[in-house]
Amino acid sequence: MPAHHGARRARIAFSDAAAKQLENLTVEAEIHALDRALVVISVDPDIGDPLPGDTTGPQLRQYADELEAVRVLYFVTALRTVVIVAYIEV
């Protein structure tokens, strides 16, 4: 009998701007907060709220983790890759 595996997590990629933000994260708490948010988004890419605006391309979404006081802006590609656009401390 084959082993049952959970749902596959989405691949996470970073825009150039988000990658720059990551380079500047040095505080352990900030890194932990972002990591926690990325895990949640990778498990369920549709969890974030859609942001109003142009709907011709991928829908920009925001995920707010009130426990960690962070917000992540991202979109999901047709291949279900989550592209992080920005990380914002609230």
PyMOL Python script that loads the backbone (N, CA, C, O; Angstrom):
from pymol import cmd

cmd.read_pdbstr("""\
ATOM      1  N   MET A   1       0.843  -1.174   0.000  1.00  0.00           N
ATOM      2  CA  MET A   1       0.000   0.000   0.000  1.00  0.00           C
ATOM      3  C   MET A   1       0.896   1.247   0.000  1.00  0.00           C
ATOM      4  O   MET A   1       1.774   1.374   0.853  1.00  0.00           O
ATOM      5  N   PRO A   2       0.677   2.172  -0.957  1.00  0.00           N
ATOM      6  CA  PRO A   2       1.531   3.367  -1.032  1.00  0.00           C
ATOM      7  C   PRO A   2       1.295   4.289   0.157  1.00  0.00           C
ATOM      8  O   PRO A   2       0.200   4.349   0.715  1.00  0.00           O
ATOM      9  N   ALA A   3       2.344   4.997   0.525  1.00  0.00           N
ATOM     10  CA  ALA A   3       2.254   5.959   1.632  1.00  0.00           C
ATOM     11  C   ALA A   3       1.404   7.142   1.196  1.00  0.00           C
ATOM     12  O   ALA A   3       1.481   7.577   0.047  1.00  0.00           O
ATOM     13  N   HIS A   4       0.602   7.659   2.104  1.00  0.00           N
ATOM     14  CA  HIS A   4      -0.219   8.828   1.823  1.00  0.00           C
ATOM     15  C   HIS A   4       0.588  10.088   2.158  1.00  0.00           C
ATOM     16  O   HIS A   4       1.108  10.235   3.264  1.00  0.00           O
ATOM     17  N   HIS A   5       0.676  10.966   1.202  1.00  0.00           N
ATOM     18  CA  HIS A   5       1.387  12.226   1.417  1.00  0.00           C
ATOM     19  C   HIS A   5       0.370  13.352   1.488  1.00  0.00           C
ATOM     20  O   HIS A   5      -0.665  13.308   0.824  1.00  0.00           O
ATOM     21  N   GLY A   6       0.667  14.347   2.286  1.00  0.00           N
ATOM     22  CA  GLY A   6      -0.205  15.509   2.394  1.00  0.00           C
ATOM     23  C   GLY A   6      -0.181  16.324   1.115  1.00  0.00           C
ATOM     24  O   GLY A   6       0.523  15.991   0.161  1.00  0.00           O
ATOM     25  N   ALA A   7      -0.945  17.373   1.109  1.00  0.00           N
ATOM     26  CA  ALA A   7      -0.994  18.261  -0.051  1.00  0.00           C
ATOM     27  C   ALA A   7       0.388  18.820  -0.337  1.00  0.00           C
ATOM     28  O   ALA A   7       1.157  19.119   0.576  1.00  0.00           O
ATOM     29  N   ARG A   8       0.684  18.952  -1.595  1.00  0.00           N
ATOM     30  CA  ARG A   8       1.982  19.478  -2.009  1.00  0.00           C
ATOM     31  C   ARG A   8       2.021  20.979  -1.773  1.00  0.00           C
ATOM     32  O   ARG A   8       1.066  21.689  -2.088  1.00  0.00           O
ATOM     33  N   ARG A   9       3.112  21.450  -1.225  1.00  0.00           N
ATOM     34  CA  ARG A   9       3.274  22.889  -0.984  1.00  0.00           C
ATOM     35  C   ARG A   9       3.649  23.597  -2.268  1.00  0.00           C
ATOM     36  O   ARG A   9       4.319  23.039  -3.137  1.00  0.00           O
ATOM     37  N   ALA A  10       3.203  24.841  -2.370  1.00  0.00           N
ATOM     38  CA  ALA A  10       3.541  25.658  -3.526  1.00  0.00           C
ATOM     39  C   ALA A  10       5.008  26.072  -3.444  1.00  0.00           C
ATOM     40  O   ALA A  10       5.558  26.251  -2.357  1.00  0.00           O
ATOM     41  N   ARG A  11       5.618  26.218  -4.592  1.00  0.00           N
ATOM     42  CA  ARG A  11       6.990  26.728  -4.670  1.00  0.00           C
ATOM     43  C   ARG A  11       6.947  28.227  -4.382  1.00  0.00           C
ATOM     44  O   ARG A  11       6.025  28.923  -4.808  1.00  0.00           O
ATOM     45  N   ILE A  12       7.953  28.717  -3.654  1.00  0.00           N
ATOM     46  CA  ILE A  12       8.045  30.142  -3.314  1.00  0.00           C
ATOM     47  C   ILE A  12       9.192  30.757  -4.104  1.00  0.00           C
ATOM     48  O   ILE A  12      10.295  30.211  -4.137  1.00  0.00           O
ATOM     49  N   ALA A  13       8.929  31.890  -4.736  1.00  0.00           N
ATOM     50  CA  ALA A  13       9.965  32.657  -5.432  1.00  0.00           C
ATOM     51  C   ALA A  13       9.857  34.103  -4.942  1.00  0.00           C
ATOM     52  O   ALA A  13       8.836  34.502  -4.382  1.00  0.00           O
ATOM     53  N   PHE A  14      10.909  34.873  -5.158  1.00  0.00           N
ATOM     54  CA  PHE A  14      10.935  36.260  -4.691  1.00  0.00           C
ATOM     55  C   PHE A  14      11.198  37.203  -5.852  1.00  0.00           C
ATOM     56  O   PHE A  14      12.059  36.943  -6.692  1.00  0.00           O
ATOM     57  N   SER A  15      10.452  38.302  -5.895  1.00  0.00           N
ATOM     58  CA  SER A  15      10.746  39.353  -6.865  1.00  0.00           C
ATOM     59  C   SER A  15      12.088  39.969  -6.468  1.00  0.00           C
ATOM     60  O   SER A  15      12.577  39.739  -5.362  1.00  0.00           O
ATOM     61  N   ASP A  16      12.672  40.741  -7.358  1.00  0.00           N
ATOM     62  CA  ASP A  16      13.953  41.387  -7.037  1.00  0.00           C
ATOM     63  C   ASP A  16      13.826  42.289  -5.812  1.00  0.00           C
ATOM     64  O   ASP A  16      14.710  42.312  -4.956  1.00  0.00           O
ATOM     65  N   ALA A  17      12.716  43.035  -5.732  1.00  0.00           N
ATOM     66  CA  ALA A  17      12.519  43.936  -4.588  1.00  0.00           C
ATOM     67  C   ALA A  17      12.408  43.148  -3.283  1.00  0.00           C
ATOM     68  O   ALA A  17      12.977  43.548  -2.267  1.00  0.00           O
ATOM     69  N   ALA A  18      11.685  42.041  -3.306  1.00  0.00           N
ATOM     70  CA  ALA A  18      11.534  41.226  -2.096  1.00  0.00           C
ATOM     71  C   ALA A  18      12.862  40.573  -1.721  1.00  0.00           C
ATOM     72  O   ALA A  18      13.180  40.447  -0.538  1.00  0.00           O
ATOM     73  N   ALA A  19      13.630  40.161  -2.711  1.00  0.00           N
ATOM     74  CA  ALA A  19      14.937  39.557  -2.432  1.00  0.00           C
ATOM     75  C   ALA A  19      15.851  40.564  -1.748  1.00  0.00           C
ATOM     76  O   ALA A  19      16.611  40.205  -0.848  1.00  0.00           O
ATOM     77  N   LYS A  20      15.780  41.835  -2.176  1.00  0.00           N
ATOM     78  CA  LYS A  20      16.562  42.899  -1.528  1.00  0.00           C
ATOM     79  C   LYS A  20      16.144  43.053  -0.072  1.00  0.00           C
ATOM     80  O   LYS A  20      16.990  43.221   0.806  1.00  0.00           O
ATOM     81  N   GLN A  21      14.828  42.994   0.187  1.00  0.00           N
ATOM     82  CA  GLN A  21      14.339  43.094   1.556  1.00  0.00           C
ATOM     83  C   GLN A  21      14.908  41.947   2.398  1.00  0.00           C
ATOM     84  O   GLN A  21      15.309  42.158   3.543  1.00  0.00           O
ATOM     85  N   LEU A  22      14.942  40.757   1.845  1.00  0.00           N
ATOM     86  CA  LEU A  22      15.455  39.599   2.582  1.00  0.00           C
ATOM     87  C   LEU A  22      16.911  39.779   2.962  1.00  0.00           C
ATOM     88  O   LEU A  22      17.328  39.380   4.050  1.00  0.00           O
ATOM     89  N   GLU A  23      17.687  40.378   2.070  1.00  0.00           N
ATOM     90  CA  GLU A  23      19.103  40.613   2.361  1.00  0.00           C
ATOM     91  C   GLU A  23      19.280  41.499   3.590  1.00  0.00           C
ATOM     92  O   GLU A  23      20.280  41.389   4.300  1.00  0.00           O
ATOM     93  N   ASN A  24      18.312  42.375   3.842  1.00  0.00           N
ATOM     94  CA  ASN A  24      18.420  43.325   4.946  1.00  0.00           C
ATOM     95  C   ASN A  24      17.827  42.815   6.253  1.00  0.00           C
ATOM     96  O   ASN A  24      17.930  43.488   7.279  1.00  0.00           O
ATOM     97  N   LEU A  25      17.206  41.634   6.235  1.00  0.00           N
ATOM     98  CA  LEU A  25      16.662  41.078   7.475  1.00  0.00           C
ATOM     99  C   LEU A  25      17.800  40.468   8.285  1.00  0.00           C
ATOM    100  O   LEU A  25      18.487  39.558   7.821  1.00  0.00           O
ATOM    101  N   THR A  26      17.989  40.974   9.489  1.00  0.00           N
ATOM    102  CA  THR A  26      19.063  40.454  10.334  1.00  0.00           C
ATOM    103  C   THR A  26      18.570  40.038  11.714  1.00  0.00           C
ATOM    104  O   THR A  26      19.237  39.274  12.411  1.00  0.00           O
ATOM    105  N   VAL A  27      17.417  40.536  12.103  1.00  0.00           N
ATOM    106  CA  VAL A  27      16.867  40.231  13.419  1.00  0.00           C
ATOM    107  C   VAL A  27      16.170  38.867  13.361  1.00  0.00           C
ATOM    108  O   VAL A  27      15.344  38.621  12.482  1.00  0.00           O
ATOM    109  N   GLU A  28      16.504  38.003  14.285  1.00  0.00           N
ATOM    110  CA  GLU A  28      15.952  36.647  14.321  1.00  0.00           C
ATOM    111  C   GLU A  28      14.419  36.646  14.331  1.00  0.00           C
ATOM    112  O   GLU A  28      13.800  35.818  13.663  1.00  0.00           O
ATOM    113  N   ALA A  29      13.813  37.547  15.067  1.00  0.00           N
ATOM    114  CA  ALA A  29      12.347  37.602  15.147  1.00  0.00           C
ATOM    115  C   ALA A  29      11.725  37.933  13.789  1.00  0.00           C
ATOM    116  O   ALA A  29      10.681  37.383  13.438  1.00  0.00           O
ATOM    117  N   GLU A  30      12.356  38.828  13.024  1.00  0.00           N
ATOM    118  CA  GLU A  30      11.848  39.180  11.696  1.00  0.00           C
ATOM    119  C   GLU A  30      11.943  37.973  10.751  1.00  0.00           C
ATOM    120  O   GLU A  30      11.017  37.702   9.986  1.00  0.00           O
ATOM    121  N   ILE A  31      13.047  37.269  10.812  1.00  0.00           N
ATOM    122  CA  ILE A  31      13.246  36.091   9.964  1.00  0.00           C
ATOM    123  C   ILE A  31      12.214  35.019  10.319  1.00  0.00           C
ATOM    124  O   ILE A  31      11.636  34.391   9.431  1.00  0.00           O
ATOM    125  N   HIS A  32      11.987  34.814  11.608  1.00  0.00           N
ATOM    126  CA  HIS A  32      11.001  33.835  12.053  1.00  0.00           C
ATOM    127  C   HIS A  32       9.598  34.226  11.583  1.00  0.00           C
ATOM    128  O   HIS A  32       8.842  33.369  11.123  1.00  0.00           O
ATOM    129  N   ALA A  33       9.246  35.498  11.693  1.00  0.00           N
ATOM    130  CA  ALA A  33       7.926  35.972  11.290  1.00  0.00           C
ATOM    131  C   ALA A  33       7.699  35.753   9.799  1.00  0.00           C
ATOM    132  O   ALA A  33       6.634  35.286   9.397  1.00  0.00           O
ATOM    133  N   LEU A  34       8.683  36.084   8.986  1.00  0.00           N
ATOM    134  CA  LEU A  34       8.558  35.880   7.550  1.00  0.00           C
ATOM    135  C   LEU A  34       8.468  34.394   7.232  1.00  0.00           C
ATOM    136  O   LEU A  34       7.657  33.990   6.398  1.00  0.00           O
ATOM    137  N   ASP A  35       9.284  33.582   7.878  1.00  0.00           N
ATOM    138  CA  ASP A  35       9.270  32.141   7.642  1.00  0.00           C
ATOM    139  C   ASP A  35       7.899  31.559   7.948  1.00  0.00           C
ATOM    140  O   ASP A  35       7.377  30.749   7.183  1.00  0.00           O
ATOM    141  N   ARG A  36       7.326  31.967   9.050  1.00  0.00           N
ATOM    142  CA  ARG A  36       5.997  31.482   9.440  1.00  0.00           C
ATOM    143  C   ARG A  36       4.962  31.840   8.376  1.00  0.00           C
ATOM    144  O   ARG A  36       4.147  31.000   7.994  1.00  0.00           O
ATOM    145  N   ALA A  37       4.990  33.075   7.901  1.00  0.00           N
ATOM    146  CA  ALA A  37       4.049  33.514   6.874  1.00  0.00           C
ATOM    147  C   ALA A  37       4.245  32.738   5.575  1.00  0.00           C
ATOM    148  O   ALA A  37       3.268  32.372   4.921  1.00  0.00           O
ATOM    149  N   LEU A  38       5.493  32.484   5.196  1.00  0.00           N
ATOM    150  CA  LEU A  38       5.768  31.756   3.964  1.00  0.00           C
ATOM    151  C   LEU A  38       5.264  30.317   4.032  1.00  0.00           C
ATOM    152  O   LEU A  38       4.781  29.782   3.035  1.00  0.00           O
ATOM    153  N   VAL A  39       5.373  29.698   5.186  1.00  0.00           N
ATOM    154  CA  VAL A  39       4.857  28.333   5.342  1.00  0.00           C
ATOM    155  C   VAL A  39       3.343  28.326   5.140  1.00  0.00           C
ATOM    156  O   VAL A  39       2.812  27.477   4.424  1.00  0.00           O
ATOM    157  N   VAL A  40       2.662  29.261   5.764  1.00  0.00           N
ATOM    158  CA  VAL A  40       1.197  29.329   5.636  1.00  0.00           C
ATOM    159  C   VAL A  40       0.804  29.527   4.175  1.00  0.00           C
ATOM    160  O   VAL A  40      -0.089  28.844   3.674  1.00  0.00           O
ATOM    161  N   ILE A  41       1.463  30.454   3.494  1.00  0.00           N
ATOM    162  CA  ILE A  41       1.136  30.744   2.094  1.00  0.00           C
ATOM    163  C   ILE A  41       1.473  29.558   1.198  1.00  0.00           C
ATOM    164  O   ILE A  41       0.729  29.265   0.262  1.00  0.00           O
ATOM    165  N   SER A  42       2.579  28.873   1.468  1.00  0.00           N
ATOM    166  CA  SER A  42       2.952  27.740   0.616  1.00  0.00           C
ATOM    167  C   SER A  42       1.971  26.582   0.752  1.00  0.00           C
ATOM    168  O   SER A  42       1.762  25.837  -0.205  1.00  0.00           O
ATOM    169  N   VAL A  43       1.370  26.423   1.919  1.00  0.00           N
ATOM    170  CA  VAL A  43       0.381  25.370   2.129  1.00  0.00           C
ATOM    171  C   VAL A  43      -0.944  25.735   1.451  1.00  0.00           C
ATOM    172  O   VAL A  43      -1.604  24.866   0.882  1.00  0.00           O
ATOM    173  N   ASP A  44      -1.336  27.007   1.506  1.00  0.00           N
ATOM    174  CA  ASP A  44      -2.591  27.459   0.922  1.00  0.00           C
ATOM    175  C   ASP A  44      -2.394  28.811   0.243  1.00  0.00           C
ATOM    176  O   ASP A  44      -2.641  29.849   0.857  1.00  0.00           O
ATOM    177  N   PRO A  45      -1.945  28.814  -1.028  1.00  0.00           N
ATOM    178  CA  PRO A  45      -1.669  30.075  -1.723  1.00  0.00           C
ATOM    179  C   PRO A  45      -2.875  31.004  -1.849  1.00  0.00           C
ATOM    180  O   PRO A  45      -2.703  32.204  -2.064  1.00  0.00           O
ATOM    181  N   ASP A  46      -4.078  30.478  -1.722  1.00  0.00           N
ATOM    182  CA  ASP A  46      -5.272  31.310  -1.858  1.00  0.00           C
ATOM    183  C   ASP A  46      -5.723  31.927  -0.537  1.00  0.00           C
ATOM    184  O   ASP A  46      -6.778  32.560  -0.480  1.00  0.00           O
ATOM    185  N   ILE A  47      -4.940  31.752   0.519  1.00  0.00           N
ATOM    186  CA  ILE A  47      -5.322  32.245   1.842  1.00  0.00           C
ATOM    187  C   ILE A  47      -5.350  33.770   1.920  1.00  0.00           C
ATOM    188  O   ILE A  47      -6.138  34.337   2.677  1.00  0.00           O
ATOM    189  N   GLY A  48      -4.514  34.423   1.158  1.00  0.00           N
ATOM    190  CA  GLY A  48      -4.448  35.883   1.218  1.00  0.00           C
ATOM    191  C   GLY A  48      -5.656  36.550   0.589  1.00  0.00           C
ATOM    192  O   GLY A  48      -6.355  35.958  -0.234  1.00  0.00           O
ATOM    193  N   ASP A  49      -5.885  37.776   0.984  1.00  0.00           N
ATOM    194  CA  ASP A  49      -6.996  38.558   0.441  1.00  0.00           C
ATOM    195  C   ASP A  49      -6.563  39.226  -0.858  1.00  0.00           C
ATOM    196  O   ASP A  49      -5.483  39.813  -0.918  1.00  0.00           O
ATOM    197  N   PRO A  50      -7.391  39.146  -1.904  1.00  0.00           N
ATOM    198  CA  PRO A  50      -7.065  39.832  -3.161  1.00  0.00           C
ATOM    199  C   PRO A  50      -7.057  41.338  -2.963  1.00  0.00           C
ATOM    200  O   PRO A  50      -7.908  41.886  -2.262  1.00  0.00           O
ATOM    201  N   LEU A  51      -6.088  42.004  -3.584  1.00  0.00           N
ATOM    202  CA  LEU A  51      -6.039  43.471  -3.546  1.00  0.00           C
ATOM    203  C   LEU A  51      -6.763  44.009  -4.773  1.00  0.00           C
ATOM    204  O   LEU A  51      -6.658  43.433  -5.856  1.00  0.00           O
ATOM    205  N   PRO A  52      -7.489  45.095  -4.616  1.00  0.00           N
ATOM    206  CA  PRO A  52      -8.190  45.664  -5.776  1.00  0.00           C
ATOM    207  C   PRO A  52      -7.181  46.200  -6.783  1.00  0.00           C
ATOM    208  O   PRO A  52      -6.087  46.634  -6.421  1.00  0.00           O
ATOM    209  N   GLY A  53      -7.568  46.161  -8.043  1.00  0.00           N
ATOM    210  CA  GLY A  53      -6.689  46.698  -9.078  1.00  0.00           C
ATOM    211  C   GLY A  53      -6.877  45.962 -10.383  1.00  0.00           C
ATOM    212  O   GLY A  53      -7.906  45.328 -10.614  1.00  0.00           O
ATOM    213  N   ASP A  54      -5.880  46.052 -11.226  1.00  0.00           N
ATOM    214  CA  ASP A  54      -5.900  45.450 -12.554  1.00  0.00           C
ATOM    215  C   ASP A  54      -6.033  43.934 -12.447  1.00  0.00           C
ATOM    216  O   ASP A  54      -5.277  43.293 -11.717  1.00  0.00           O
ATOM    217  N   THR A  55      -6.974  43.371 -13.159  1.00  0.00           N
ATOM    218  CA  THR A  55      -7.181  41.920 -13.111  1.00  0.00           C
ATOM    219  C   THR A  55      -6.740  41.225 -14.391  1.00  0.00           C
ATOM    220  O   THR A  55      -7.100  40.069 -14.615  1.00  0.00           O
ATOM    221  N   THR A  56      -5.963  41.908 -15.240  1.00  0.00           N
ATOM    222  CA  THR A  56      -5.520  41.286 -16.478  1.00  0.00           C
ATOM    223  C   THR A  56      -4.370  40.313 -16.254  1.00  0.00           C
ATOM    224  O   THR A  56      -4.175  39.391 -17.045  1.00  0.00           O
ATOM    225  N   GLY A  57      -3.616  40.510 -15.193  1.00  0.00           N
ATOM    226  CA  GLY A  57      -2.503  39.615 -14.875  1.00  0.00           C
ATOM    227  C   GLY A  57      -2.835  38.826 -13.628  1.00  0.00           C
ATOM    228  O   GLY A  57      -3.987  38.786 -13.197  1.00  0.00           O
ATOM    229  N   PRO A  58      -1.831  38.202 -13.052  1.00  0.00           N
ATOM    230  CA  PRO A  58      -2.081  37.487 -11.790  1.00  0.00           C
ATOM    231  C   PRO A  58      -2.575  38.444 -10.707  1.00  0.00           C
ATOM    232  O   PRO A  58      -2.098  39.574 -10.604  1.00  0.00           O
ATOM    233  N   GLN A  59      -3.516  37.992  -9.914  1.00  0.00           N
ATOM    234  CA  GLN A  59      -4.116  38.815  -8.850  1.00  0.00           C
ATOM    235  C   GLN A  59      -3.133  39.000  -7.703  1.00  0.00           C
ATOM    236  O   GLN A  59      -2.661  38.022  -7.122  1.00  0.00           O
ATOM    237  N   LEU A  60      -2.826  40.244  -7.376  1.00  0.00           N
ATOM    238  CA  LEU A  60      -1.982  40.547  -6.232  1.00  0.00           C
ATOM    239  C   LEU A  60      -2.786  40.273  -4.968  1.00  0.00           C
ATOM    240  O   LEU A  60      -3.940  40.688  -4.855  1.00  0.00           O
ATOM    241  N   ARG A  61      -2.171  39.573  -4.019  1.00  0.00           N
ATOM    242  CA  ARG A  61      -2.847  39.199  -2.776  1.00  0.00           C
ATOM    243  C   ARG A  61      -2.007  39.667  -1.597  1.00  0.00           C
ATOM    244  O   ARG A  61      -0.810  39.922  -1.728  1.00  0.00           O
ATOM    245  N   GLN A  62      -2.660  39.775  -0.435  1.00  0.00           N
ATOM    246  CA  GLN A  62      -1.919  40.085   0.783  1.00  0.00           C
ATOM    247  C   GLN A  62      -2.299  39.077   1.849  1.00  0.00           C
ATOM    248  O   GLN A  62      -3.468  38.728   2.012  1.00  0.00           O
ATOM    249  N   TYR A  63      -1.294  38.618   2.566  1.00  0.00           N
ATOM    250  CA  TYR A  63      -1.534  37.744   3.711  1.00  0.00           C
ATOM    251  C   TYR A  63      -1.038  38.491   4.937  1.00  0.00           C
ATOM    252  O   TYR A  63       0.121  38.900   4.995  1.00  0.00           O
ATOM    253  N   ALA A  64      -1.913  38.669   5.911  1.00  0.00           N
ATOM    254  CA  ALA A  64      -1.540  39.355   7.149  1.00  0.00           C
ATOM    255  C   ALA A  64      -1.524  38.342   8.284  1.00  0.00           C
ATOM    256  O   ALA A  64      -2.521  37.666   8.539  1.00  0.00           O
ATOM    257  N   ASP A  65      -0.398  38.243   8.956  1.00  0.00           N
ATOM    258  CA  ASP A  65      -0.272  37.386  10.135  1.00  0.00           C
ATOM    259  C   ASP A  65      -0.261  38.311  11.333  1.00  0.00           C
ATOM    260  O   ASP A  65       0.763  38.912  11.656  1.00  0.00           O
ATOM    261  N   GLU A  66      -1.400  38.422  11.987  1.00  0.00           N
ATOM    262  CA  GLU A  66      -1.529  39.367  13.093  1.00  0.00           C
ATOM    263  C   GLU A  66      -0.725  38.949  14.311  1.00  0.00           C
ATOM    264  O   GLU A  66      -0.293  39.800  15.089  1.00  0.00           O
ATOM    265  N   LEU A  67      -0.517  37.643  14.489  1.00  0.00           N
ATOM    266  CA  LEU A  67       0.294  37.157  15.606  1.00  0.00           C
ATOM    267  C   LEU A  67       1.736  37.631  15.466  1.00  0.00           C
ATOM    268  O   LEU A  67       2.346  38.081  16.436  1.00  0.00           O
ATOM    269  N   GLU A  68       2.273  37.530  14.263  1.00  0.00           N
ATOM    270  CA  GLU A  68       3.658  37.941  14.007  1.00  0.00           C
ATOM    271  C   GLU A  68       3.767  39.400  13.582  1.00  0.00           C
ATOM    272  O   GLU A  68       4.875  39.923  13.463  1.00  0.00           O
ATOM    273  N   ALA A  69       2.633  40.067  13.350  1.00  0.00           N
ATOM    274  CA  ALA A  69       2.588  41.475  12.938  1.00  0.00           C
ATOM    275  C   ALA A  69       3.349  41.720  11.638  1.00  0.00           C
ATOM    276  O   ALA A  69       4.170  42.633  11.541  1.00  0.00           O
ATOM    277  N   VAL A  70       3.057  40.884  10.642  1.00  0.00           N
ATOM    278  CA  VAL A  70       3.658  41.056   9.321  1.00  0.00           C
ATOM    279  C   VAL A  70       2.579  40.926   8.250  1.00  0.00           C
ATOM    280  O   VAL A  70       1.508  40.360   8.473  1.00  0.00           O
ATOM    281  N   ARG A  71       2.901  41.466   7.091  1.00  0.00           N
ATOM    282  CA  ARG A  71       2.040  41.350   5.920  1.00  0.00           C
ATOM    283  C   ARG A  71       2.928  40.980   4.744  1.00  0.00           C
ATOM    284  O   ARG A  71       4.016  41.534   4.583  1.00  0.00           O
ATOM    285  N   VAL A  72       2.475  40.056   3.931  1.00  0.00           N
ATOM    286  CA  VAL A  72       3.224  39.629   2.757  1.00  0.00           C
ATOM    287  C   VAL A  72       2.350  39.886   1.534  1.00  0.00           C
ATOM    288  O   VAL A  72       1.199  39.454   1.482  1.00  0.00           O
ATOM    289  N   LEU A  73       2.905  40.591   0.554  1.00  0.00           N
ATOM    290  CA  LEU A  73       2.227  40.819  -0.721  1.00  0.00           C
ATOM    291  C   LEU A  73       2.779  39.825  -1.720  1.00  0.00           C
ATOM    292  O   LEU A  73       3.993  39.658  -1.827  1.00  0.00           O
ATOM    293  N   TYR A  74       1.893  39.161  -2.455  1.00  0.00           N
ATOM    294  CA  TYR A  74       2.338  38.113  -3.380  1.00  0.00           C
ATOM    295  C   TYR A  74       1.301  37.883  -4.467  1.00  0.00           C
ATOM    296  O   TYR A  74       0.173  38.370  -4.386  1.00  0.00           O
ATOM    297  N   PHE A  75       1.705  37.128  -5.488  1.00  0.00           N
ATOM    298  CA  PHE A  75       0.752  36.642  -6.481  1.00  0.00           C
ATOM    299  C   PHE A  75       1.099  35.195  -6.782  1.00  0.00           C
ATOM    300  O   PHE A  75       2.202  34.730  -6.497  1.00  0.00           O
ATOM    301  N   VAL A  76       0.147  34.501  -7.357  1.00  0.00           N
ATOM    302  CA  VAL A  76       0.316  33.088  -7.667  1.00  0.00           C
ATOM    303  C   VAL A  76       0.296  32.944  -9.186  1.00  0.00           C
ATOM    304  O   VAL A  76      -0.626  33.419  -9.848  1.00  0.00           O
ATOM    305  N   THR A  77       1.314  32.288  -9.732  1.00  0.00           N
ATOM    306  CA  THR A  77       1.390  32.098 -11.179  1.00  0.00           C
ATOM    307  C   THR A  77       0.460  30.967 -11.614  1.00  0.00           C
ATOM    308  O   THR A  77      -0.108  30.257 -10.786  1.00  0.00           O
ATOM    309  N   ALA A  78       0.318  30.818 -12.925  1.00  0.00           N
ATOM    310  CA  ALA A  78      -0.516  29.745 -13.479  1.00  0.00           C
ATOM    311  C   ALA A  78      -0.007  28.364 -13.070  1.00  0.00           C
ATOM    312  O   ALA A  78      -0.781  27.409 -12.999  1.00  0.00           O
ATOM    313  N   LEU A  79       1.292  28.261 -12.801  1.00  0.00           N
ATOM    314  CA  LEU A  79       1.870  26.980 -12.382  1.00  0.00           C
ATOM    315  C   LEU A  79       1.883  26.825 -10.866  1.00  0.00           C
ATOM    316  O   LEU A  79       2.542  25.931 -10.334  1.00  0.00           O
ATOM    317  N   ARG A  80       1.149  27.703 -10.168  1.00  0.00           N
ATOM    318  CA  ARG A  80       0.992  27.664  -8.714  1.00  0.00           C
ATOM    319  C   ARG A  80       2.276  27.987  -7.955  1.00  0.00           C
ATOM    320  O   ARG A  80       2.455  27.545  -6.820  1.00  0.00           O
ATOM    321  N   THR A  81       3.163  28.750  -8.570  1.00  0.00           N
ATOM    322  CA  THR A  81       4.320  29.276  -7.855  1.00  0.00           C
ATOM    323  C   THR A  81       3.896  30.573  -7.185  1.00  0.00           C
ATOM    324  O   THR A  81       3.270  31.427  -7.812  1.00  0.00           O
ATOM    325  N   VAL A  82       4.236  30.718  -5.912  1.00  0.00           N
ATOM    326  CA  VAL A  82       3.929  31.939  -5.167  1.00  0.00           C
ATOM    327  C   VAL A  82       5.120  32.886  -5.321  1.00  0.00           C
ATOM    328  O   VAL A  82       6.243  32.543  -4.952  1.00  0.00           O
ATOM    329  N   VAL A  83       4.871  34.065  -5.862  1.00  0.00           N
ATOM    330  CA  VAL A  83       5.931  35.059  -6.043  1.00  0.00           C
ATOM    331  C   VAL A  83       5.726  36.147  -4.993  1.00  0.00           C
ATOM    332  O   VAL A  83       4.732  36.874  -5.018  1.00  0.00           O
ATOM    333  N   ILE A  84       6.673  36.245  -4.081  1.00  0.00           N
ATOM    334  CA  ILE A  84       6.623  37.245  -3.017  1.00  0.00           C
ATOM    335  C   ILE A  84       7.063  38.582  -3.599  1.00  0.00           C
ATOM    336  O   ILE A  84       8.131  38.686  -4.200  1.00  0.00           O
ATOM    337  N   VAL A  85       6.231  39.604  -3.415  1.00  0.00           N
ATOM    338  CA  VAL A  85       6.517  40.937  -3.935  1.00  0.00           C
ATOM    339  C   VAL A  85       7.102  41.821  -2.835  1.00  0.00           C
ATOM    340  O   VAL A  85       8.027  42.593  -3.088  1.00  0.00           O
ATOM    341  N   ALA A  86       6.569  41.712  -1.618  1.00  0.00           N
ATOM    342  CA  ALA A  86       7.052  42.551  -0.524  1.00  0.00           C
ATOM    343  C   ALA A  86       6.698  41.928   0.824  1.00  0.00           C
ATOM    344  O   ALA A  86       5.723  41.191   0.964  1.00  0.00           O
ATOM    345  N   TYR A  87       7.524  42.253   1.795  1.00  0.00           N
ATOM    346  CA  TYR A  87       7.317  41.847   3.174  1.00  0.00           C
ATOM    347  C   TYR A  87       7.206  43.125   3.988  1.00  0.00           C
ATOM    348  O   TYR A  87       8.094  43.976   3.938  1.00  0.00           O
ATOM    349  N   ILE A  88       6.122  43.262   4.735  1.00  0.00           N
ATOM    350  CA  ILE A  88       5.880  44.511   5.468  1.00  0.00           C
ATOM    351  C   ILE A  88       5.626  44.200   6.929  1.00  0.00           C
ATOM    352  O   ILE A  88       4.777  43.373   7.261  1.00  0.00           O
ATOM    353  N   GLU A  89       6.372  44.871   7.804  1.00  0.00           N
ATOM    354  CA  GLU A  89       6.098  44.742   9.225  1.00  0.00           C
ATOM    355  C   GLU A  89       4.970  45.697   9.569  1.00  0.00           C
ATOM    356  O   GLU A  89       4.963  46.845   9.122  1.00  0.00           O
ATOM    357  N   VAL A  90       4.017  45.225  10.361  1.00  0.00           N
ATOM    358  CA  VAL A  90       2.871  46.060  10.707  1.00  0.00           C
ATOM    359  C   VAL A  90       3.053  46.644  12.079  1.00  0.00           C
ATOM    360  O   VAL A  90       2.189  47.381  12.555  1.00  0.00           O
TER     361      VAL A  90
END
""", "prot")
cmd.dss("prot")
cmd.show_as("cartoon", "prot")
cmd.util.cbc("prot")
cmd.orient("prot")
